[in-house]
Amino acid sequence: MKISVIGCGYLGAVHAATLASMGHTVVGIDVDATKVDQLGRGHAPFFEPGLDELLRDGRSTGRLTFSTDVAAAASAQVHFLCVGTPQSKTSDGADLTFLVSATEALLPHLARGAVVVGKSTVPVGTVDMLQGVLAGRPDVQLGWNPEFLRQGTAVKDSLVPDRLVYGVAGGRAAAFNPKTGAPRAVTAALDAVYEPLLNAGIPRLVCNFATAELIKSAANAYLATKVSFINAISELCDASGADVAELSEAMGMDPRIGNRYMHAGLGFGGGCLPKDIRSLRSQAAALGVDPVNDWMGVVDAINLRQRTRTVSLAAELCGGALSGRAITILGASFKPETDDIRDSPALDVAARLAAAGAHVTVTDPKAVNHAWLRYPQLRFEASATRALEGAELVLLLTEWDEYRRLSPAAAGALVRRRVILDARNVLDAAAWQAEGWVVRGLGTNAGAAVSVVSGAGQVSGAGAGLTGMRNS
Ligand SMILES: NC(=O)c1ccc[n+]([C@@H]2O[C@H](COP(=O)([O-])OP(=O)(O)OC[C@H]3O[C@@H](n4cnc5c(N)ncnc54)[C@H](O)[C@@H]3O)[C@@H](O)[C@H]2O)c1
């Protein structure tokens, strides 16, 4: 099948490459010439495990090409819209201008009877709006196929998704011929696209447009709620002497709750969750559904509060004054296994510490090249070893494996003071404490009074004897 993918960012590039790997002939279109050039040469313009291999395979079979010219999409039967829908600069709502301009650009090149399918995450009513753009082409069918891939495991998520969702006009009832049961236009086209996945037993759900538009936002809102719930509880743990790691482990053993997304820490960021919960707020407000608006507001506020808590705890560990302190930050990307720094909690905290006068050095296995241009006030080091040299305080803010596996003895030999704030609660605190480190976390400080690092490099305060501060 001939397919075009419009917008080749974190979502579109992976979608194009996985469709080519399924045997389709795919052209990826993007307005960013540098990105298109790299993709065309078989290189991912960002770090995503497994993507380079798929791009190279697609290139060698000749089934995967990229272009900046939307006319190259003309022969495709199915077109996937994968452009960005970032938060508007003036409100909580999603900015749909990229989606509209991509659809307008595609319009003159659509073959008769073509199917246009959106994959971007959008607010309810977007399909109706795009139907207006396509109004002069009643032969063209529109569908919505929300995407659930996660950066870091995007290739696997695309090749073995949990489910496929098709939003079609009239919903499930209208998607099939009532006499024969045969799928109609959009459903039939998507079944052909995803045939290998359907044959492998991946569930397919057909629904109306509003449901398809809402599913992704609702799913992200639920995940964000779980994260902010356990983060709010983590603050309660610090205030009461409980340990959030033990608490969430015990809670997660209840199968009705589960332990996924129940790990307290610095909170979420990235190009999806924050803007999706804000878009949901904006949709709820427009539809007069105040509880959803209010609820998402609280989830967002708790998430951002974790960053403030981390900055405050860092200041406490520096004896109350950040100015002039040498602070090393482990992690810049918004989560491990990606180089994406969009709304990165780690870089937000780093920038706040620098604004308070600290000398901040940031290291990351993949994201340094993206980050240094955007944050000129920070110092970047590609090597964790170099970054740790002379640190008076270390903050672990993105839980890359490399940092989870750091040797406390080796790290201790590099720093000026053995004090670490593990804001992702992933380190074996006992092992670090055994090497003379003061270890703090978020919600895991049971029994630890605040320790203060004095100017002379001594660690003082209750618990500074490195016992009874934090158990792993
Ligand atoms: N990143 C994810 O993990 C993920 C997962 C599921 C859904 N989504 C959704 O997918 C959409 C895209 O997200 P992303 O992370 O890939 O964003 P992105 O910014 O990485 O990619 C968007 C791409 O669209 C291109 N573009 C913009 N206007 C264009 C046009 N007129 N024609 C062609 N290309 C154009 C941009 O140059 C960019 O390369 C968003 O709605 C997002 O919410 C993302």
The ligand as an ORCA input file, in Angstrom:
! r2SCAN-3c Opt
* xyz 0 1
  N       6.043     12.264     20.939
  C       5.257     11.291     21.364
  O       5.675     10.398     22.118
  C       3.812     11.243     20.938
  C       3.042     10.106     21.254
  C       1.712     10.078     20.875
  C       1.144     11.180     20.242
  N       1.919     12.281     19.981
  C       1.299     13.408     19.323
  O       1.822     13.437     18.002
  C       1.894     14.781     17.532
  C       3.317     15.061     17.083
  O       4.161     14.971     18.200
  P       5.739     14.868     18.044
  O       6.257     14.589     19.405
  O       6.086     13.949     16.933
  O       6.084     16.386     17.619
  P       7.383     16.903     16.870
  O       7.435     18.346     17.123
  O       8.544     16.035     17.217
  O       7.069     16.646     15.328
  C       6.183     17.397     14.562
  C       6.758     17.519     13.163
  O       5.792     18.117     12.299
  C       6.501     18.917     11.371
  N       5.578     19.839     10.709
  C       4.999     20.959     11.208
  N       4.188     21.518     10.277
  C       4.252     20.730      9.193
  C       3.627     20.756      7.914
  N       2.773     21.726      7.571
  N       3.925     19.778      7.031
  C       4.799     18.815      7.353
  N       5.408     18.724      8.537
  C       5.133     19.663      9.454
  C       7.578     19.560     12.209
  O       8.636     20.081     11.408
  C       8.001     18.402     13.090
  O       9.071     17.671     12.515
  C       1.422     15.646     18.702
  O       0.050     15.877     18.563
  C       1.663     14.761     19.901
  O       0.834     15.085     20.986
  C       3.246     12.328     20.295
*
